[in-house]
Each structure stands twice: as structure tokens, then as C-alpha cells.
Amino acid sequence: MSSKDFESRKEVSKEIEATLLKTMKQKHLKQLPVMQYIHDTKISGKEKACLLGSMKNFEQLRRTYVKTSSSCQLLLEIS
């Protein structure tokens, strides 16, 4: 991967993170369930893959896994 591709991906991650932070602030949330966000915004396959792939580059949000009775839920928290 070239440095140009890396910078482009980092820029996309920052844009997605800014969108998520804006959504969380509008709804006064400290935690955002990722699947709920995907469902509410009706994200398509490619956009969903981009969101999930860019989560590792987030600087202000961190991933948190919460075990429920029958499954595990992925949340984004403001760090």
C-alpha cells in the first residue's frame, strides 16, 4: 500500500468519525450501538464495510464490546 492510499483511508476514517460524533452529540449519547446506527441510517454493503474497516483508525471514539444474555454487542464510546 502506498502512502497516498494510507493517507486517503485515514482521511475517510476522520470523516466517518466526525459524522458519528455529530450524531452522538445530537442525540446526547455517550455510547452508540454500531448495529443500531447501521440499521437506523440504512447503510449499504460498501458503506458498512468502510465504516467497520475505518473504526480501527478512530482517535476520539473507542470500540467497546458488551456481552448480553445471548450475544455480544459492539458499541462506540467517546473516549
C-alpha positions, 0 to 999 in steps of 0.5 A, a space after each residue: 500500500 502506498 502512502 497516498 492510499 494510507 493517507 486517503 483511508 485515514 482521511 475517510 476514517 476522520 470523516 466517518 468519525 466526525 459524522 458519528 460524533 455529530 450524531 452522538 452529540 445530537 442525540 446526547 449519547 455517550 455510547 452508540 450501538 454500531 448495529 443500531 446506527 447501521 440499521 437506523 441510517 440504512 447503510 449499504 454493503 460498501 458503506 458498512 464495510 468502510 465504516 467497520 474497516 475505518 473504526 480501527 483508525 478512530 482517535 476520539 471514539 473507542 470500540 467497546 464490546 458488551 456481552 448480553 444474555 445471548 450475544 455480544 454487542 459492539 458499541 462506540 464510546 467517546 473516549 
